[in-house]
Every structure is written in C-alpha cells, then in structure tokens.
Amino acid sequence: MISEKERNVFEGMAIPQILLSYNNGKIKIELVSDSFCNMTEIDRDSIQNNVAELVHPDDLASLSVCFLKFVEEHSNLDVMFRVLDKKRNCYILIHGTGLWQLMEDGTEMILFYFDDTRRIQNSIRHIYSCLKEKDPKAEYNDAVTGLPNLKYMRRFADEKLNSFGACITQQVLIYIGVKSMRSYNDRYGYDKGDALMLLIAKTIKEEFPSSFCGRAVEDHFVIMDEFYGYENVINKINSINQKIKKNAYGITEGIRAGAYVVNPEIKAMNAFDHVRQALKDIGKDMNVICRFYSDERDGELLTERHIIESFEEAMEKKMIRVFYHPIICTKTLKIYAIEALARWIDPLRGMISPGEFIPVLSRYHLLYKLDLYMVEQVCREFEVRKKSGLPLIPVTVNISAQDFDYVDVPGKLRKILEEYGIDSDNIIVEITEQDIAKGTDSFKKQLCSIRENGYRLWIDDFGSGYSSLNVLGQYDIDRIKFDMAFLRHIDDNNGKNRRIMKAIVNMCRELEIHTLAEGVETESQLEFLQEIECELAQGFYFSYPKPIEETKKG
C-alpha cells in the first residue's frame, strides 16, 4: 500500500513520471506526478482512467508490443510515442523510459519517467547558440567556463603528463563529476546550469590555484596538479564541494572525484581511465567524496575482464570444476550429504578463487549460467559416482536469487534432472539468507514450486544478515545452515555465540526445522555442536573440498 505521505512526495516531484503496480499479471496506474500532468497538460484522472485514448492511434499498437515485451521479459523500456494535448488540440512527442522497482512490501512497481522532446529541442538550440557565439580562434576553450575543453585535452594531454615527468614532486590527476546535473537543469533551467558550471570552475581554481584545470565531457572537470599527499587532495575536494553547495543557485548535490597519483611513464589515456574508474568505484557510497585509484585496483580490473571474457569458454572446456565438500552427521560422524562447490582452474592463471569470480558474475548478472552449469555437472557425475561404487548420497547445489530473474529455475532443474535420470530427492537447493530475504513475489512463487517438485530447501549463511527470523516465518524450510562466523567467534564476548546458537537450535526444533553448522575446524567445536544437538556439521576438520577423482580415492 502507498501511504498518503508517499503519494504527496511522488506527485509533487519535479520529474515527469508514472508509477504502475504489477501483480498477478495485472497492471494498474497508481501514481502520476504533477510534472507529468503539467508537461502533457492532461489532468491526473484522465491519465489514470483513459490513458489508451490519449495515445496517438498509429502509435498505440507498437507501444503495446513494446510494453508487453517489457513486462514479460522484465527488461527496461525505451520508447517514443505521441500523446494528445487537449488544450492545443494537437499531439506532442514524448520519450518514455520504464524501469522495474521492488517495493518494501514485495510488490513490483513499474516506474515510467518521461522527456518532452520540445525540451530536448530547446537544449539543442542552446548548444548551437553557444557554438555560434564562440570565438572561432578559441577552439580549445569551453564556451561556458572559458577553461580548456575536451578537444584541448585530447590534443595536449600526453604532453602535459610528460611535462609532469620532469617535475621533482609527484603529480596528481583528478576527475570531478557533478552529481545529478540533469535533474538540476530540469529544475532550474540551462542558464542556471551554466552558472553552476562557472561556479565550479571558479572554485576549483581557488583551491588549486597553480593547477591545470579543464572541462571534460559535459558535467566533468579535470585537474592536474602537484601532489602534496592524499589528505591534502581530499580536503581540497571537500572544500570545493561545500563551497558549491553553499553558493549555488537552489539545491545541488555537489561533486565527487576520482584521483590518481601519476606515474610519469603512463599514457594519458590510461591515466584518464584510472581516474574515471576511481570515480565510478565510489558507487552509491554517500560518505565518500573522493577515491584514489590504486595499482591493486588495476589488477582487479584485469582479473575481472579475464573472468568475463573467459567465462563461456571455461564452462565449455570444463575449466570450472565441481569440488565436493562432505556434510557430516554429528551423532554418527557419517556423511549425510555433500555440497557442490565451483572451482575455476584456469590454464594461464591457475586456480581463480570463488571470492573473485562469483562477485564478478553477480555484477554482470551471469550467475544463473554458472548455477545451472553446476547442476548439470553434478548430475553428470552422479553416474561416475555410481560406477565407482561411491554411495549415492544427496548433493546440495547453490542457487542465487538472481537466477529467478532470468530463467524458470524449477523448469530448468526439472529438465536437467530428467535428462540424466536423477530424482529430485537427490538434489538439495541452497539459497543464502540475504537472497531469500530480498525475494520478490515471483521469487517466492518459484521457491514454492521447487518444494512442490520434491527438492529440499536449505538456507545458507543463516545469521549473517538481519532477516533470519522473518525468513523462518515466511518460507517452508527444511534446514538452516549457520554462518561460519558463529563458530569462528564462538568464545568472543564471553561466549555469547554459544548461547545464541543453542537458543536457535532449540527454536528450530520447535519449528521442525533441521540445523547444520559450517566452519568446523576443531574437535572442541564439534563437541559443542554435539552438546547443543545441532544435527549436521561441515568444515575443514572433516575434509577439504575435493574433485570427484580424489573423492573416489577415499
């Protein structure tokens, strides 16, 4: 449900946008901003009740097709269409962008925000005006700030960096980006936007009086100056940010910066890549104004690039292997199940750690390919285990919540198991607590389907997040798997983790949920689990993860 306060905030926003709910295949317009009503000069009731009648008949069919694809594929939407302006009795051309938004209550909302192409045309005229008024002799100067422009930097950047090499002191390259510049222009107009650019240029020169300063692409500035320490640079960037927020017209979100202590031998193109990456790495961290690029980050980027470019080949050539980690019954000390873990053995780089490739695959939304690949390899190796006389005990496979956004997970699991003749009771699905706590309605539906198809559901890394009890109440779970941090810090803070684990085991017994603890490394940890009657255990105390060849050796 949308509260009255949320409704007032959304409708009063200066961005032309519409919020639609999507539930059980039904779409409903929930909110329309005042800005959208003003842009189209159509009242809110007409938009909510008769939106199809306002779209040009020639555009309605193509818009419907695009929208249907957007809904079915859960993708983004980018369309142009005409809307009737009733007051002028004519159609205006609208550019619309659609995004999916998950609400706190699990409802999926569709957010549309719009551009009036008349505004874009005015923007083009504004740019053309600046170009026309510019002194032809000043081709290397920015028309608004008077600073050297991007053309200048492309022409002379290497020369500037080479001159730094002759300096006794180290040099620093800084790349400043203005936050939410588009919103600022939309709210206050391009004249005020130009005034903000001029204010930033002036403030930079005040803080870095002896530096080279230029205006790069749109709302970005470049500074080259002597380096007097990390704190010195960060303090100056903070000072620029505070002065801009104080002196700018209206409200601006200020600036952020990426910085790089220059290696004199580096090419300008690489140096600029470094500062742009440093700025990008700040991400959504509101507490960071300036971040420095490091050589370690350079190595990370090379590794990330190798992972993305080699991932498909690694699966095709079976460089990504299944390593099996036994799960032990704490009473009998016999193997109850084994967990399938992904290990990437690269011919050039050796073993690539899961801590390196899994976060990269997650960022690029490729985890579903890895997870389904692992399920297929596990099923393929069931036959190998059978022929080797190994016990056919259940195998746990890790599934990411991200997978459910890209494929029909229950359907894919069923297809793979049918192909290899494996029963669903031989496969246990593990999903992390963090993933399951963020699940959408579609995610919950598919999880129910997984349980109905005979798979057991385990919650991995239990206790690592803040939604543990909610997870137990919302889902039909077979077993929780205590995060290894519990045992690793079992005696910290007067042994509070001991009491916590004992209480959770007792609670799970009441709820008929089974328990497992990972990270067992000592005999005393095992004895503690036996004492509190935690049923299963896993860790290096029993065995390290091994490929199937070593498993066959015993």
ABEGO torsion letter per residue (X at the ends): XBBAAAAAAAAABABBBBBBBBBGGBBBBABBBAAAAAAAGBBAAAAAAAAAAABBAAAAAAAAAAAAAAAAAGBBBBBBBBBBBAAAGBBBBBBBBBBBBBBAAGBBBBBBBBBBAAAAAAAAAAAAAAAAABBAABAABBAAAGBBBAAAAAAAAAAAAAAAAABABBBBBBBBBBBGAAAAAAAAEAAAAAAAAAAAAAAAAAABAABBBBBBBEABBBBBBBBAEAAAAAAAAAAAAAAAAAABBEBBAEBBBBBBBBBAABBAAAAAAAAAAAAAAAEABAABABBBBBAAAAAAAAAAAAAAAAAAAAAAAGABBBBBBBBBBAAAGBBABBBBBBBBBBAAAEBBBAAAAAAAAAAAGAAAAAAAAAAAAAAAAAAAAAAAGBBBBBBBBBBBAAAAAABBAAAAAAAAAAAAGBBAAABBBBBBAAAAAABBAAAAAAAAAAAAAGBBBBBBGBGABAAAAAAAAABBBABBBBBAAAAAAAABGGGAAAAAAAAAAAAAAAAGBBBBBBGBABAAAAAAAAAAGBABBBEAAABBBBBAAAAAAX
